[in-house]
């Protein structure tokens, strides 16, 4: 591969790593996916590690995550005992599913916290007699719960948005 091609590949991998990290996804996971996505041929974990300058163990751990997310596929190559991988080219599906599961996890955490807080407010208002502040908190938490309900509806219908990306 010539120098300019390597430079383009590396810039793409770095950009995907940065974007993923800003969304709370491991930089290395994103860089491995980007490398496999842009590479025309399947790669072994050893090749991935060499090209990204990360350990084989690091590659192995992150490949398991990518396999769980259905973002990569194991490919058999005649004459080789080791595994080779290629990216699932349905990038829209991979990204939307990852965003969906990440958002769902965070929304569920927030719902749980709101439930605890609302229970705490009930005991606060009965003990301290400060009805004004507990009513304000309760109203604020109800608005937040409504946002979470809307977010759940969005996540349930995210596949509609996925269809917009398809040609």
C-alpha positions as CSV (number, residue, x, y, z in Angstrom):
1,X,0.0,0.0,0.0
2,X,1.4,3.4,-0.9
3,X,2.0,6.2,1.6
4,X,-1.0,8.3,0.6
5,X,-3.4,5.3,0.9
6,X,-2.1,4.4,4.3
7,X,-2.5,8.1,5.4
8,X,-6.1,8.1,4.2
9,X,-6.9,4.7,5.9
10,X,-5.3,5.9,9.2
11,X,-7.1,9.2,9.2
12,X,-10.4,7.4,8.7
13,X,-9.6,5.0,11.5
14,X,-8.7,7.8,13.8
15,X,-11.9,9.8,13.0
16,X,-14.1,6.8,13.6
17,X,-12.3,6.1,16.9
18,X,-12.8,9.7,18.0
19,X,-16.4,9.7,17.1
20,X,-17.1,6.4,18.9
21,X,-15.2,7.6,22.0
22,X,-17.3,10.8,22.0
23,X,-20.4,8.5,22.1
24,X,-19.1,6.5,25.0
25,X,-17.8,3.5,23.0
26,X,-14.3,2.2,23.3
27,X,-11.9,3.9,20.9
28,X,-10.2,0.6,20.2
29,X,-13.5,-1.2,19.3
30,X,-14.3,1.6,16.9
31,X,-10.8,1.6,15.3
32,X,-10.9,-2.2,14.8
33,X,-14.4,-1.9,13.2
34,X,-13.1,1.0,11.0
35,X,-10.1,-0.9,9.9
36,X,-12.1,-4.0,9.0
37,X,-14.8,-1.8,7.3
38,X,-12.3,0.0,5.1
39,X,-10.0,-3.0,4.4
40,X,-11.0,-4.9,1.2
41,X,-9.7,-8.2,2.5
42,X,-10.4,-10.0,5.8
43,X,-7.7,-9.6,8.5
44,X,-6.5,-11.8,11.3
45,X,-6.3,-10.5,14.9
46,X,-2.5,-10.4,14.6
47,X,-2.7,-8.2,11.5
48,X,-5.3,-6.0,13.2
49,X,-3.0,-5.6,16.2
50,X,0.0,-4.8,14.0
51,X,-1.9,-2.2,11.9
52,X,-3.4,-0.5,14.9
53,X,-0.3,-0.9,17.1
54,X,-2.3,-2.6,19.9
55,X,-1.7,-6.0,21.6
56,X,-3.2,-9.2,20.4
57,X,-5.0,-9.6,23.7
58,X,-6.6,-6.1,23.3
59,X,-7.7,-7.1,19.8
60,X,-9.2,-10.4,21.1
61,X,-11.2,-8.7,23.8
62,X,-12.6,-6.1,21.5
63,X,-13.3,-8.5,18.7
64,X,-15.6,-10.4,21.1
65,X,-17.5,-7.2,21.7
66,X,-17.8,-6.5,18.0
67,X,-19.0,-10.1,17.4
68,X,-21.7,-9.7,20.2
69,X,-22.8,-6.5,18.4
70,X,-22.9,-8.4,15.0
71,X,-20.5,-5.8,13.7
72,X,-17.9,-8.2,12.4
73,X,-18.0,-11.7,10.8
74,X,-15.5,-14.5,11.1
75,X,-14.4,-15.6,7.6
76,X,-12.8,-18.9,6.7
77,X,-9.8,-18.8,4.4
78,X,-8.6,-22.0,2.6
79,X,-5.3,-23.1,3.9
80,X,-5.4,-21.1,7.2
81,X,-6.2,-22.4,10.7
82,X,-6.5,-19.0,12.3
83,X,-9.5,-16.8,12.2
84,X,-10.0,-13.9,9.8
85,X,-12.5,-11.1,10.2
86,X,-14.4,-8.7,8.0
87,X,-16.8,-5.9,9.0
88,X,-20.5,-6.2,8.7
89,X,-21.1,-3.7,5.9
90,X,-24.5,-2.7,7.1
91,X,-22.9,0.2,8.9
92,X,-26.3,1.9,9.4
93,X,-27.7,-1.1,11.2
94,X,-24.6,-1.6,13.3
95,X,-24.4,2.0,14.4
96,X,-28.2,2.3,15.1
97,X,-28.3,-0.9,17.1
98,X,-25.3,0.2,19.1
99,X,-26.8,3.6,19.8
100,X,-30.1,2.0,20.6
101,X,-28.7,-0.4,23.2
102,X,-26.5,2.3,24.7
103,X,-29.4,4.7,25.0
104,X,-31.7,2.0,26.4
105,X,-29.2,1.2,29.1
106,X,-28.8,4.8,30.1
107,X,-32.6,5.4,30.0
108,X,-33.2,2.4,32.3
109,X,-30.6,3.7,34.7
110,X,-32.3,7.1,34.8
111,X,-35.8,5.5,35.3
112,X,-34.5,3.6,38.3
113,X,-32.9,6.7,39.8
114,X,-36.1,8.7,39.3
115,X,-38.2,6.0,41.0
116,X,-35.8,6.2,44.0
117,X,-35.9,10.0,44.1
118,X,-39.7,10.1,43.9
119,X,-39.9,7.7,46.8
120,X,-37.5,9.9,48.7
121,X,-39.5,13.0,48.0
122,X,-42.6,11.3,49.5
123,X,-40.8,10.7,52.8
124,X,-39.2,14.2,52.7
125,X,-42.5,16.0,52.3
126,X,-44.2,14.1,55.1
127,X,-41.3,14.7,57.5
128,X,-40.2,18.2,56.9
129,X,-43.4,19.8,55.9
130,X,-41.7,21.6,53.0
131,X,-44.5,21.0,50.5
132,X,-43.4,23.7,48.1
133,X,-39.9,22.2,47.4
134,X,-41.2,18.6,47.2
135,X,-44.0,19.7,44.8
136,X,-41.3,21.4,42.6
137,X,-39.1,18.3,42.7
138,X,-42.1,16.1,41.9
139,X,-43.1,18.2,38.9
140,X,-39.5,18.3,37.6
141,X,-39.2,14.5,37.9
142,X,-42.5,14.0,36.2
143,X,-41.3,16.1,33.2
144,X,-38.1,14.0,33.1
145,X,-40.2,10.8,33.2
146,X,-42.2,12.1,30.2
147,X,-39.0,12.7,28.3
148,X,-37.9,9.1,29.1
149,X,-41.3,7.8,27.8
150,X,-40.8,9.7,24.6
151,X,-37.2,8.4,24.3
152,X,-38.5,4.8,24.7
153,X,-41.0,5.4,21.9
154,X,-38.2,6.7,19.7
155,X,-36.0,3.7,20.5
156,X,-38.9,1.3,19.7
157,X,-39.3,2.9,16.3
158,X,-35.6,3.4,15.5
159,X,-35.9,0.9,12.7
160,X,-38.1,3.3,10.8
161,X,-35.2,5.7,10.8
162,X,-32.9,2.9,9.6
163,X,-35.1,2.5,6.6
164,X,-34.4,6.1,5.6
165,X,-30.7,5.3,5.2
166,X,-31.3,2.4,2.8
167,X,-31.0,3.1,-0.8
